[in-house]
Amino acid sequence: MTNSSGTNLDSRKAGPAGANSKDGARSQVLKRVLVMALLSVAGIIGMLLVDSALDWVFFALTALPLVVGGWRYLAERS
Amino acid sequence: MSNQANAPGRWFRFHLWLHRWTSLIATIPFLVLCITGTILIFHEEIEEALGEVPVSQHAAETPQRPASESIANVLAAYPDERVLSTGLDPEHHPGVMLVVTGPKEARSFEGAKLRFTDLVTAQPVGDPDPGMTFTGFLLELHAEWFLGPIGELIGALIALLVFLSLVSGIVVYAPYVRRIAFGMLRRGKGSRLLQLDLHNFIGAVVLGWALVVTVTGFLLGFNSVAIGVWQMTELGHLREEANRMEPVDARHPPVDVDRAYAIAQEAAPAGWTVSTMVYPLTEFSTPRHYTALLVGNQGVDERLFRVVIVDAKTGEVPIVPEVPAYIKAISLSQPLHFGDYGGLPLKLLWTACTWLTLFITVNGAWLWWDRRRKRQAVPAGVPA
């Protein structure tokens, strides 16, 4: 069953979100997603502004969400 | 689950509505922008492979003829035209000079022709029509929708819609992420849940990139407007003064283009090189002055420009105007939008993010359509 947003209201059955111990961790996920996005933005701008060996550091920041996403995807599959 | 979570509040419902409709309205144009944008990321490589920009056949150290000779040869080849500007780009187009021409009475760059000359021989080597080249065609579609400045504003509107969709998407994502682990894809529970998980997961991954590309796309949409404002304000004062002075022959200014380059370079701040010389009597210059555009030699300065005004009669430099902050912001938006400043790794990352965004745009529209189809399939009176 899904609500008007298409969000699954039965997802407690599908995932472990019902467990209290994990509720706190889940509430942190949004913050982590936003921090990752901000770091990526900082990386994109940093690469443009700074012309030095730091380029690779900024590139790593830019690619961070993709890397974390890829890692989470593989972890969930296995 | 609490009652509050089961019955979404007004704040959530408003953002859900906003996310749905801004995304749906922008879907088709955004798809076009993603596809053309992916190709334009590699515009330099494509132009080189297709030979769209003429190149010099001479070694870099071969002595070059004066730029004024190139100009004379272009005008001899096209006697009914005048020069609007000249451009040098030793890094990307070494050994050739770009000469932009238009009809004798032209003031505007609208419909201008591009003529390239070899700096060693000063002879014309090609005149590609930017609207007819592959990347030129795609850029006109991507940036202007073939509608000129109005098309740029339409692009800004699309960017605004996508920005609103991203921001409202974060609000809609918040309750979802409390229930579904980041990266979890519910397989085997129906295509809708799998597509929803993919939509949210990929959306979270590309969020930062998408925000940058959207905000810069919005700013780039105001490119023509910003230049128009600058022309009317700061440059307008200079033009008023110039109108009280004796004009020069714009086809053959007393100070030739080589001298104008040298004078502008002398007046340029350290680390800046004259790249473009706009001739007198155009929309970007006065009837009396050249407008020299300078680019920085390293770092972020390579993406900015400065201006030096050169009197085409006396060779004096009456003013070195400051480029306003809004023009600088738009100049910096270009590389941040196209991701062409960090070599191949950044271009590949840009491509990956564009394709992921393309995917969630399509699957978001599918999620809306699927839900609508299922609602219509439910007989009247039966609760959904």
Boltz contact constraints between the chains, C-beta under 6 A:
constraints:
  - contact:
      token1: [A, 5]
      token2: [B, 16]
      max_distance: 6.0
  - contact:
      token1: [A, 5]
      token2: [B, 172]
      max_distance: 6.0
  - contact:
      token1: [A, 6]
      token2: [B, 196]
      max_distance: 6.0
  - contact:
      token1: [A, 6]
      token2: [B, 367]
      max_distance: 6.0
  - contact:
      token1: [A, 7]
      token2: [B, 176]
      max_distance: 6.0
  - contact:
      token1: [A, 8]
      token2: [B, 193]
      max_distance: 6.0
  - contact:
      token1: [A, 11]
      token2: [B, 179]
      max_distance: 6.0
  - contact:
      token1: [A, 11]
      token2: [B, 180]
      max_distance: 6.0
  - contact:
      token1: [A, 14]
      token2: [B, 186]
      max_distance: 6.0
  - contact:
      token1: [A, 15]
      token2: [B, 180]
      max_distance: 6.0
  - contact:
      token1: [A, 15]
      token2: [B, 181]
      max_distance: 6.0
  - contact:
      token1: [A, 15]
      token2: [B, 184]
      max_distance: 6.0
  - contact:
      token1: [A, 17]
      token2: [B, 179]
      max_distance: 6.0
  - contact:
      token1: [A, 26]
      token2: [B, 178]
      max_distance: 6.0
  - contact:
      token1: [A, 27]
      token2: [B, 178]
      max_distance: 6.0
  - contact:
      token1: [A, 29]
      token2: [B, 177]
      max_distance: 6.0
  - contact:
      token1: [A, 29]
      token2: [B, 182]
      max_distance: 6.0
  - contact:
      token1: [A, 30]
      token2: [B, 174]
      max_distance: 6.0
  - contact:
      token1: [A, 30]
      token2: [B, 177]
      max_distance: 6.0
  - contact:
      token1: [A, 33]
      token2: [B, 204]
      max_distance: 6.0
  - contact:
      token1: [A, 37]
      token2: [B, 207]
      max_distance: 6.0
  - contact:
      token1: [A, 37]
      token2: [B, 208]
      max_distance: 6.0
  - contact:
      token1: [A, 40]
      token2: [B, 208]
      max_distance: 6.0
  - contact:
      token1: [A, 41]
      token2: [B, 208]
      max_distance: 6.0
  - contact:
      token1: [A, 41]
      token2: [B, 212]
      max_distance: 6.0
  - contact:
      token1: [A, 44]
      token2: [B, 212]
      max_distance: 6.0
  - contact:
      token1: [A, 47]
      token2: [B, 342]
      max_distance: 6.0
  - contact:
      token1: [A, 48]
      token2: [B, 335]
      max_distance: 6.0
  - contact:
      token1: [A, 48]
      token2: [B, 341]
      max_distance: 6.0
  - contact:
      token1: [A, 49]
      token2: [B, 300]
      max_distance: 6.0
  - contact:
      token1: [A, 51]
      token2: [B, 298]
      max_distance: 6.0
  - contact:
      token1: [A, 51]
      token2: [B, 299]
      max_distance: 6.0
  - contact:
      token1: [A, 63]
      token2: [B, 349]
      max_distance: 6.0
  - contact:
      token1: [A, 65]
      token2: [B, 205]
      max_distance: 6.0
  - contact:
      token1: [A, 66]
      token2: [B, 205]
      max_distance: 6.0
  - contact:
      token1: [A, 69]
      token2: [B, 205]
      max_distance: 6.0
  - contact:
      token1: [A, 72]
      token2: [B, 182]
      max_distance: 6.0
  - contact:
      token1: [A, 72]
      token2: [B, 183]
      max_distance: 6.0
  - contact:
      token1: [A, 73]
      token2: [B, 183]
      max_distance: 6.0
  - contact:
      token1: [A, 76]
      token2: [B, 183]
      max_distance: 6.0
  - contact:
      token1: [A, 76]
      token2: [B, 184]
      max_distance: 6.0
